[in-house]
Amino acid sequence: MPDANIPLALQSCTFAALGTAGQRCTTTRRLFLHKSIADEFLKGLVKAYKSVTQRIGRPEDPNTLIGPLHSQDGVERYLRAVEKIKQQGGEILIGGEVHQHADQGLKAGHWVLPTIAFYSTLQGVSIIKEETFAPILHVATFETLEEAIELNNGVAQGLSSALFTQNMSNVFQWIGAEGSDCGSELSTANRGADGSGTDEQLSTSMGRLLVRRLGDGSGATSLRAGDGNPEGTRGSNMSGGPAAPSTGRTSWGWRKG
């Protein structure tokens, strides 16, 4: 919504979409933005992806934010998905290619570029309903919460979803019988719907309400509104390999204090 906390939402959605190089079963692969904030949000999201792309590398390196895909099969699935995106009318805003790593020692790795695909319409688009297990984020817009719920529920999977809002009626609509069909757990939205935690926590401090719902697989995040600080962002890397040793900070540099 127009009053959404854009910086907070960008942090949350970027991590949820790119954590473990997009290979988690709860990776956010669909992002639905209210039309009134879509242009601004997408500009920030593309900028964030450009920054992250500069830190593709070895999973054990604490400087790394994006690691390789698990195998050549993963790369081929990624490329097939990119081709389907183009065939079905999607616009590649960033990425969509195999990454040629500058480090000679990493040339043989299965590297791909984090990708954002935008759809002006979802009519006839099937790729958005498929799991690729790669860092591809499909983005579309909505005008009403009812429309967002319909989009969220319009897939066979239903593992995790998220709603950002300051309006309690929206929250109850989202978690009610006619809302998201992705399980029954609530937590703060500071980490997005990536399944990195399932603790129940509802934050209403200082009049803000940030809700994330995790349960059982759409990998969708619906952005409505929000406010607050980014403290609580995960501190591990997103590489898809072994987590780097703790450095006392988040690898994103968003830890408060």
PLY file of the C-alpha trace (Angstrom):
ply
format ascii 1.0
element vertex 257
property float x
property float y
property float z
element edge 256
property int vertex1
property int vertex2
end_header
0.00 0.00 0.00
1.11 3.63 -0.33
2.22 3.78 3.32
4.43 0.70 3.11
7.92 0.89 4.59
9.77 0.36 1.33
13.33 -0.08 2.75
12.17 -2.72 5.23
10.17 -4.57 2.60
13.09 -4.53 0.18
15.38 -6.13 2.76
12.84 -8.78 3.63
11.88 -9.70 0.09
15.43 -9.67 -1.26
16.63 -12.12 1.37
13.54 -14.33 1.09
13.98 -14.58 -2.69
17.75 -15.07 -2.77
18.51 -17.01 0.41
20.34 -20.27 -0.39
20.54 -19.06 -4.02
16.81 -19.61 -4.42
17.06 -23.36 -3.75
15.01 -23.55 -0.55
11.55 -25.09 -0.91
10.16 -21.99 0.83
12.12 -19.51 -1.29
9.94 -16.56 -2.26
9.37 -16.98 -5.97
6.24 -14.80 -6.36
5.95 -11.19 -5.23
2.65 -9.33 -5.53
2.89 -5.54 -5.21
0.10 -3.02 -4.82
-0.02 -1.00 -8.03
0.49 2.30 -6.20
3.98 1.31 -5.00
5.07 -1.14 -7.70
7.27 1.21 -9.75
9.14 2.58 -6.74
9.58 -0.85 -5.20
10.86 -2.45 -8.38
13.48 0.27 -8.84
14.78 -0.46 -5.35
14.61 -4.22 -5.87
16.62 -4.09 -9.10
19.20 -1.91 -7.35
19.44 -4.44 -4.51
19.87 -7.31 -6.98
22.66 -5.44 -8.77
24.45 -5.04 -5.46
24.02 -8.69 -4.50
25.30 -9.82 -7.89
28.67 -8.28 -7.03
29.00 -10.82 -4.21
28.56 -14.16 -5.95
31.17 -16.64 -4.82
32.29 -19.45 -2.57
29.69 -20.34 0.09
32.37 -20.58 2.81
33.53 -17.02 2.12
31.84 -14.64 4.64
31.80 -11.98 1.91
29.58 -14.12 -0.30
25.86 -13.48 -0.57
25.03 -15.79 -3.48
26.57 -19.21 -4.04
26.25 -21.68 -6.93
23.36 -23.90 -7.88
23.76 -27.49 -6.76
24.37 -29.03 -10.19
24.33 -28.51 -13.94
20.75 -29.76 -13.88
19.89 -26.76 -11.71
21.45 -24.44 -14.28
19.46 -26.08 -17.07
16.23 -25.74 -15.08
17.04 -22.05 -14.57
17.64 -21.49 -18.29
14.46 -23.32 -19.26
12.50 -21.17 -16.82
14.02 -17.98 -18.27
13.02 -19.08 -21.76
9.45 -19.77 -20.59
9.29 -16.36 -18.95
10.10 -14.70 -22.26
7.70 -16.92 -24.21
4.87 -16.14 -21.80
5.27 -12.35 -21.92
7.46 -11.76 -18.88
9.99 -8.93 -18.86
13.42 -9.74 -17.46
14.35 -6.72 -15.35
17.72 -8.11 -14.30
19.60 -11.39 -14.65
18.35 -14.20 -16.86
21.82 -15.47 -17.75
24.54 -17.85 -16.66
27.17 -16.00 -14.63
30.75 -16.15 -15.87
32.75 -15.95 -12.66
35.89 -13.83 -12.83
37.76 -16.14 -10.43
39.53 -18.76 -12.55
39.25 -21.22 -9.70
35.45 -20.97 -9.81
34.92 -21.23 -13.57
33.59 -24.76 -13.30
30.87 -23.78 -10.79
27.17 -23.72 -11.53
26.71 -19.96 -11.42
23.58 -18.05 -12.51
22.51 -14.43 -12.12
19.71 -13.54 -9.68
16.69 -12.78 -11.85
13.56 -10.64 -11.59
10.73 -11.16 -14.08
7.81 -8.72 -14.26
4.40 -9.50 -15.73
1.90 -6.81 -16.75
-0.70 -9.57 -16.92
-0.74 -13.13 -15.63
-3.18 -14.38 -18.23
-1.68 -17.44 -19.89
1.35 -17.43 -17.57
2.12 -20.89 -16.20
5.80 -20.54 -15.27
4.90 -18.48 -12.21
3.18 -21.59 -10.81
6.21 -23.85 -11.25
9.03 -24.47 -8.79
12.43 -23.91 -10.39
14.66 -23.98 -7.28
16.78 -21.14 -8.65
17.07 -17.41 -7.87
14.15 -16.29 -10.06
11.53 -13.92 -8.65
8.23 -13.47 -10.51
6.54 -10.09 -9.87
3.02 -8.92 -10.63
0.64 -6.28 -9.25
-2.73 -6.25 -7.52
-5.29 -3.66 -6.44
-7.24 -5.34 -3.61
-6.39 -7.78 -0.83
-8.98 -10.17 -2.25
-7.11 -10.19 -5.54
-3.79 -10.78 -3.75
-5.28 -13.71 -1.81
-6.60 -15.22 -5.02
-3.17 -14.92 -6.65
-1.47 -16.35 -3.56
-3.78 -19.36 -3.46
-3.70 -19.99 -7.21
-0.92 -22.59 -7.10
-0.71 -26.24 -6.10
1.98 -25.54 -3.50
1.26 -23.92 -0.13
4.33 -23.96 2.11
4.81 -20.30 3.05
3.39 -16.84 2.45
3.60 -13.38 3.93
1.43 -10.33 4.37
2.67 -6.85 5.28
-0.02 -4.57 6.67
-0.85 -2.07 9.42
-4.53 -2.88 9.24
-5.79 -5.57 11.61
-8.82 -6.30 9.42
-6.41 -7.20 6.61
-4.53 -9.51 8.98
-7.66 -11.38 10.02
-8.81 -11.62 6.43
-5.41 -13.04 5.45
-5.31 -15.67 8.20
-9.02 -16.49 8.12
-10.85 -19.27 6.33
-11.08 -17.23 3.12
-7.47 -15.99 3.29
-4.07 -17.48 2.51
-4.14 -21.27 2.36
-0.52 -21.60 3.54
-0.80 -23.07 7.02
-1.46 -21.29 10.30
1.72 -19.69 11.73
2.47 -15.97 12.16
5.79 -14.20 12.66
7.27 -10.78 12.01
7.82 -9.76 8.41
11.44 -8.72 8.99
12.67 -11.91 7.32
10.09 -12.52 4.61
8.42 -15.79 3.69
11.55 -17.86 3.17
10.89 -20.43 5.86
14.03 -19.56 7.82
12.02 -19.56 11.03
8.55 -20.55 12.17
8.33 -18.88 15.56
5.01 -17.18 16.26
5.48 -13.49 16.83
3.13 -10.61 16.14
4.81 -7.23 16.36
2.59 -4.24 17.07
5.11 -1.98 18.77
4.79 1.74 18.06
1.61 1.16 16.13
3.15 -0.96 13.41
2.00 -4.40 12.41
4.24 -6.60 10.33
2.96 -10.07 9.71
4.62 -13.01 8.09
2.83 -16.26 7.71
4.57 -19.61 7.40
2.92 -22.94 7.08
2.69 -25.60 4.40
4.23 -23.97 0.22
3.31 -21.12 -2.12
6.55 -19.25 -1.67
4.59 -16.01 -2.08
4.98 -12.64 -0.44
2.14 -10.13 -0.60
3.20 -6.59 0.23
0.50 -4.35 1.67
2.11 -2.01 4.17
4.53 -1.89 7.05
6.77 0.08 9.32
9.65 -0.68 11.62
13.35 -1.35 11.65
15.24 -4.17 9.98
16.62 -5.70 13.15
16.03 -9.41 13.11
17.18 -9.95 9.55
18.91 -13.31 9.32
22.62 -13.28 9.92
23.71 -16.27 7.84
24.77 -16.11 4.22
22.40 -16.88 1.36
24.76 -19.00 -0.66
23.11 -22.39 -0.62
26.23 -23.98 0.86
27.61 -24.21 4.40
26.98 -21.08 6.43
29.99 -18.87 6.95
31.36 -18.56 10.49
29.62 -15.91 12.54
31.16 -12.47 12.20
28.95 -10.69 14.72
26.99 -9.00 11.96
24.47 -9.96 9.33
26.04 -10.65 5.97
23.67 -8.02 4.59
24.97 -5.32 6.89
21.45 -4.49 8.08
21.88 -5.32 11.72
20.94 -2.40 13.96
23.50 -0.90 16.28
0 1
1 2
2 3
3 4
4 5
5 6
6 7
7 8
8 9
9 10
10 11
11 12
12 13
13 14
14 15
15 16
16 17
17 18
18 19
19 20
20 21
21 22
22 23
23 24
24 25
25 26
26 27
27 28
28 29
29 30
30 31
31 32
32 33
33 34
34 35
35 36
36 37
37 38
38 39
39 40
40 41
41 42
42 43
43 44
44 45
45 46
46 47
47 48
48 49
49 50
50 51
51 52
52 53
53 54
54 55
55 56
56 57
57 58
58 59
59 60
60 61
61 62
62 63
63 64
64 65
65 66
66 67
67 68
68 69
69 70
70 71
71 72
72 73
73 74
74 75
75 76
76 77
77 78
78 79
79 80
80 81
81 82
82 83
83 84
84 85
85 86
86 87
87 88
88 89
89 90
90 91
91 92
92 93
93 94
94 95
95 96
96 97
97 98
98 99
99 100
100 101
101 102
102 103
103 104
104 105
105 106
106 107
107 108
108 109
109 110
110 111
111 112
112 113
113 114
114 115
115 116
116 117
117 118
118 119
119 120
120 121
121 122
122 123
123 124
124 125
125 126
126 127
127 128
128 129
129 130
130 131
131 132
132 133
133 134
134 135
135 136
136 137
137 138
138 139
139 140
140 141
141 142
142 143
143 144
144 145
145 146
146 147
147 148
148 149
149 150
150 151
151 152
152 153
153 154
154 155
155 156
156 157
157 158
158 159
159 160
160 161
161 162
162 163
163 164
164 165
165 166
166 167
167 168
168 169
169 170
170 171
171 172
172 173
173 174
174 175
175 176
176 177
177 178
178 179
179 180
180 181
181 182
182 183
183 184
184 185
185 186
186 187
187 188
188 189
189 190
190 191
191 192
192 193
193 194
194 195
195 196
196 197
197 198
198 199
199 200
200 201
201 202
202 203
203 204
204 205
205 206
206 207
207 208
208 209
209 210
210 211
211 212
212 213
213 214
214 215
215 216
216 217
217 218
218 219
219 220
220 221
221 222
222 223
223 224
224 225
225 226
226 227
227 228
228 229
229 230
230 231
231 232
232 233
233 234
234 235
235 236
236 237
237 238
238 239
239 240
240 241
241 242
242 243
243 244
244 245
245 246
246 247
247 248
248 249
249 250
250 251
251 252
252 253
253 254
254 255
255 256
